[in-house]
Amino acid sequence: LLYTELELRSGEAELRRTPEGRPYLVNSLTPAQVNFNFNIAHQGEWAVLVSERYHIVGVDVMKTVLHPMAPLTVANVDAFLGRMSGTLAENELAAVEQTGPDVRERLELFYTFWTLKRAYLKATGASGVGVDLRQIAFEVLEGRADRLSGTVLQQRRHAVLLSLPPPAQPQAMPNLDNRLWKFDVYVLDSDHVVSVAMGPPKAAVPSLFKAMPIAEAMLTSLDQPVDPADATPDFSALDYMDLMNFEPDAV
């Protein structure tokens, strides 16, 4: 990624972490690259990586199984969702309850909301400690059938951020215009859901914002509402051998 986007070879990239643990690039970059940032997540059989030249981005992936592992029975799923209900806003909890009797669909929708919240927090650089997840509320819009480079992506959906914690709350996120954010949800296969969050740099926590020497003029240009349905690049699926055989000069 760093080579194809920034022409940095192996060993040239200098990475650091904010106090909250968010990794960022500290190399001197051109004005067009100065806000380049990335985020990584892994769970189950997938590791996912997203990057953006201008906006802050976050990503989260979850395997849609019960944690801890248990058979996908109605009783087990009901018990799991009951334990986790304190992480959902009222509208999200109602959406999960109204999904129907299919336990996989209910579990997938719960993890959709979970990964959306996690992707948002990771994009801002927040640790998530002390944040009431019920106050970060989403609505998932209708999806469309899609394919990922002819491989495994089955569906992409969009989501809308409905509310955030009030700014006076300790460790709350910046209460910026929700329309400045874009959220996409990907179903990678029958067992994994991924959410991607993209937002304005001003929404980053102070430690991450300081790590991005972005020009004020660019900050202002990025404070524009986005259409949730705007086109977003698809994931490229790479297996272990693809990564092992990667040759920078051939890109």
C-alpha positions in Angstrom: 0.0 0.0 0.0 2.7 2.5 1.0 4.6 1.8 -2.2 1.7 2.0 -4.6 0.2 5.1 -3.0 3.3 7.0 -1.8 6.2 5.2 -3.5 7.8 4.3 -0.1 9.8 1.1 -0.3 10.1 -1.5 2.4 12.0 0.0 5.4 11.4 3.6 4.3 8.1 4.1 6.1 8.3 5.6 9.6 5.2 4.7 11.7 4.2 5.8 15.2 1.2 5.5 17.4 -0.8 8.1 19.2 -1.3 7.8 22.9 -4.7 6.1 22.1 -2.8 3.5 20.0 -3.8 4.8 16.5 -0.9 4.1 14.0 0.0 7.0 11.7 2.7 7.8 9.1 5.3 10.4 10.0 7.3 10.5 6.8 7.7 13.9 5.0 5.1 13.9 2.3 4.1 16.1 -0.6 1.3 18.6 -0.1 -1.1 16.2 -2.0 -0.1 13.4 0.4 0.2 15.2 3.7 -3.0 13.9 5.3 -2.5 10.3 4.0 -3.8 7.9 6.7 -4.8 4.3 7.0 -6.4 1.8 9.3 -6.3 -1.9 9.8 -8.5 -4.6 11.4 -8.5 -8.4 11.5 -10.9 -11.0 12.7 -11.7 -14.5 11.7 -10.3 -15.4 8.3 -9.8 -11.8 7.1 -7.4 -8.9 7.6 -8.6 -5.6 6.1 -6.8 -2.4 5.3 -8.2 1.0 4.1 -6.4 4.2 3.3 -7.3 7.8 2.3 -5.3 10.8 1.0 -7.5 13.5 2.6 -10.1 12.2 5.0 -9.6 10.2 8.2 -10.7 6.6 7.8 -11.4 3.7 10.1 -12.3 0.0 9.4 -13.5 -2.9 11.5 -14.3 -6.5 10.6 -16.2 -9.2 12.6 -16.9 -12.8 12.0 -20.6 -13.3 12.4 -20.5 -16.1 14.9 -21.3 -16.1 18.6 -18.5 -15.0 21.0 -17.7 -17.2 22.8 -18.3 -19.9 20.2 -21.6 -21.7 20.5 -24.1 -23.3 18.1 -26.3 -20.8 16.2 -29.6 -21.7 17.9 -32.4 -19.2 18.6 -31.8 -19.5 22.3 -28.1 -18.9 22.0 -28.4 -15.9 19.7 -31.2 -14.4 21.9 -28.9 -14.8 25.0 -26.0 -13.2 23.1 -28.0 -10.3 21.8 -29.5 -9.8 25.3 -26.0 -9.5 26.8 -24.9 -7.1 24.0 -28.0 -5.0 23.9 -26.4 -2.3 26.0 -24.2 -1.4 23.0 -27.1 -0.6 20.6 -29.1 2.6 20.3 -32.9 2.2 20.5 -33.4 2.3 16.8 -30.6 -0.2 16.2 -32.0 -2.6 18.8 -35.5 -2.3 17.2 -34.0 -3.0 13.8 -32.3 -6.2 15.1 -35.4 -7.4 16.8 -37.5 -6.8 13.7 -35.1 -8.7 11.4 -37.1 -11.9 11.7 -36.5 -15.5 12.8 -33.3 -16.0 10.8 -30.6 -16.1 13.5 -27.8 -15.4 10.9 -29.5 -12.3 9.7 -30.0 -11.0 13.2 -26.4 -11.7 14.1 -25.1 -10.1 10.9 -27.1 -6.9 11.6 -25.9 -6.7 15.1 -22.3 -7.0 13.9 -23.0 -4.4 11.2 -23.9 -1.9 13.9 -21.0 -3.0 16.1 -18.4 -2.6 13.2 -19.9 0.8 12.2 -19.4 2.1 15.7 -15.8 0.7 15.9 -14.9 2.0 12.5 -16.1 5.5 13.5 -14.1 5.5 16.7 -11.0 4.2 15.0 -11.3 6.8 12.3 -11.3 9.6 14.9 -8.4 8.0 16.7 -10.4 7.5 19.9 -9.6 4.7 22.3 -13.3 4.1 22.8 -12.9 3.8 26.6 -15.6 5.6 28.4 -17.8 6.1 25.3 -21.4 5.1 25.5 -21.9 3.1 22.3 -25.7 3.6 22.6 -25.2 7.3 21.8 -23.4 6.5 18.5 -26.5 5.6 16.4 -26.7 4.4 12.8 -29.3 3.6 10.3 -28.4 1.0 7.6 -29.7 1.7 4.2 -30.8 -0.8 1.5 -27.9 -2.7 -0.1 -27.1 -3.7 -3.6 -25.6 -6.9 -5.0 -21.9 -6.5 -5.9 -18.7 -8.5 -6.5 -15.2 -7.8 -5.3 -12.7 -8.3 -8.1 -14.5 -11.4 -9.1 -13.9 -13.0 -5.8 -15.9 -12.9 -2.6 -17.7 -9.7 -1.9 -21.4 -10.4 -2.0 -23.0 -7.1 -1.0 -22.3 -3.5 -0.1 -24.6 -1.3 1.9 -24.5 2.3 3.0 -25.2 3.7 6.5 -26.1 7.0 8.0 -24.8 8.4 11.3 -27.8 9.6 13.2 -26.4 10.8 16.5 -23.2 11.2 18.6 -22.6 11.8 22.4 -23.1 15.4 23.5 -19.7 17.2 23.5 -19.9 18.0 27.2 -19.8 14.2 28.0 -16.3 13.0 29.2 -14.3 11.6 26.3 -17.1 12.2 23.9 -16.5 12.5 20.2 -16.5 15.9 18.4 -20.1 16.8 17.7 -19.6 17.7 14.0 -22.2 17.7 11.2 -23.1 14.0 10.7 -23.5 14.7 7.0 -19.7 15.1 6.7 -19.3 11.4 7.3 -19.6 8.4 4.9 -20.1 4.8 5.9 -20.0 1.6 3.9 -20.8 -1.9 5.0 -19.4 -4.9 3.1 -20.4 -8.5 3.4 -17.2 -10.3 2.5 -18.6 -13.8 2.6 -21.2 -15.7 4.6 -19.4 -15.2 7.8 -17.7 -11.8 7.8 -19.0 -8.2 7.8 -16.8 -5.1 7.4 -17.6 -1.4 8.0 -15.6 1.5 6.7 -15.9 5.1 8.1 -14.6 8.2 6.3 -14.8 11.7 7.8 -13.4 15.2 8.0 -9.9 15.6 9.7 -11.4 18.0 12.2 -13.3 15.1 13.7 -10.0 13.5 14.8 -9.1 13.5 18.5 -6.4 16.1 19.3 -3.4 13.6 19.3 -4.3 12.3 15.8 -5.1 15.8 14.5 -1.7 17.1 15.5 -0.1 14.2 13.7 -1.6 15.3 10.4 0.0 18.6 9.2 -2.8 19.4 6.8 -3.3 22.9 5.4 -6.2 25.0 6.8 -7.5 25.5 3.2 -7.8 21.8 2.7 -9.5 21.4 6.1 -12.2 23.9 4.9 -12.6 22.2 1.6 -13.3 18.8 3.3 -16.0 20.3 5.5 -18.7 19.6 2.9 -21.6 17.2 3.2 -21.2 13.9 1.4 -23.8 11.6 -0.3 -23.9 8.3 1.5 -24.4 6.6 -1.8 -21.4 8.1 -3.5 -19.2 5.6 -5.3 -16.5 4.1 -3.0 -13.6 2.0 -4.3 -14.0 -1.7 -3.8 -11.7 -3.8 -1.7 -9.0 -5.8 -3.6 -8.8 -9.3 -2.3 -5.2 -10.6 -1.9 -4.2 -14.0 -0.5 -1.0 -15.0 1.2 0.8 -15.9 -2.1 -0.3 -12.5 -3.6 1.5 -10.7 -0.8 4.6 -12.9 -0.9 4.9 -12.5 -4.6 4.4 -8.7 -4.6 7.1 -6.9 -6.7 7.1 -3.1 -6.2 8.8 -2.5 -9.6 6.0 -4.3 -11.4 3.3 -2.1 -10.0 
